[in-house]
Amino acid sequence: MHAHCLPFLLHAWCALFQAGAATVGTATLRTRGQPSSPSPLAYMLSLYRNPLPGADIIRSLQAQDVEVDGQNWTFAFDFSFLSQEEDLAWAELRLQLPSPVDLPTEGSLAIEIFHQPKPDGEQASASCLERFQMDLFTVTLPQVTFSLGSMVLEVTRPLSKWLKCPGALEKQMSRVAGECWQQPPTPPATNVLLMLYSNLSQKQRQLGGSTLLWEAESSWRAQEGQLSREWGKRHRRHHSPDRSQLCRKVKFQVDFNLIGWGSWIIYPKQYNAYRCEGECPNPVGEEFHPTNHAYIQSLLKRYQPHRVPSPCCAPVKTKPLSMLYVDNGRVLLDHHKDMIVEECGCL
């Protein structure tokens, strides 16, 4: 969208909202029927086909509840996915308004965001659901933009702390009683999305490993125990290796004299390089630092054992060795990388 069109669109939307407010009054954003177009799935598919740079993970959360009361706007989402530390690069609320609302021409909007877990089977019929306040903040009109038929509110700063400290929400839930929210007789229309663009933390990048494994373990299927039950059925059919025989680091003494290098290496004459040996379980766990490829291979090995081999036990972290040696009559001190195994994993 060209920059010179934005003031005109803002003025047009404000005029539309004010005109509607004169006849409709303050509107509550609850409607019957299907979500507005484009749907959340369609929007995510557009991002898939035209990915934005600079984000490892893009999440879309559909609102569990939406209320608009003048300049006070309330949104409830299920933040149960919070499990690993991430750096939030950008967050925005995308609203497709089914009816006019009173958008102020000046001042700001008060935005309140709640964590409201999706009810399970027993809670679905309850009239009162528990939810927890995550933040209350203001959004100024310059932060309101329009894109692809949606009103967009930028909300990065208030939400970044929750992704940076994923355990904080669980601690707050155990310490503070949530407020009771009365379910409306008609579920709210799912025409409000919270888009989260995040990157893995520096700590996660240094650890490496399978991002797909983290997603699978924190997915709704894993949380509801479906994956555990599926794996449990197959666990009885397949051999499970002894824990003592799993992939691990073992001693590996290297003597330079035995390989004919003792004449020019001054120090050390021998050292413990360590090596990796053992079996990789199927499916492989996070403690074995698998790549995404190794994780998928271990799943296939579990479900179709004759189709692929298990991942291999191999070094995933090494450190250098300082060596003092003679080279063309000169004595050199050099630090050679990847000489000593520090950690083993399944690749």
Salt bridges, closest charged atoms under 4 A:
ASP56 OD2 - ARG205 NH2 2.60
ASP65 OD1 - ARG30 NH2 2.91
ASP65 OD2 - ARG131 NH1 3.29
GLU67 OE2 - ARG30 NH2 3.07
GLU85 OE2 - LYS164 NZ 3.64
GLU86 OE1 - ARG59 NH1 2.90
ASP87 OD1 - LYS164 NZ 2.59
GLU92 OE2 - ARG94 NH1 2.92
ASP135 OD2 - LYS161 NZ 3.49
GLU179 OE2 - ARG131 NE 3.70
GLU215 OE2 - ARG59 NH2 3.34
GLU230 OE2 - ARG221 NH2 2.67
GLU277 OE2 - ARG248 NH2 3.12
GLU277 OE1 - ARG275 NH1 2.90
ASP327 OD2 - ARG330 NH2 3.69
ASP334 OD2 - HIS336 NE2 3.81
GLU343 OE1 - HIS289 NE2 2.96
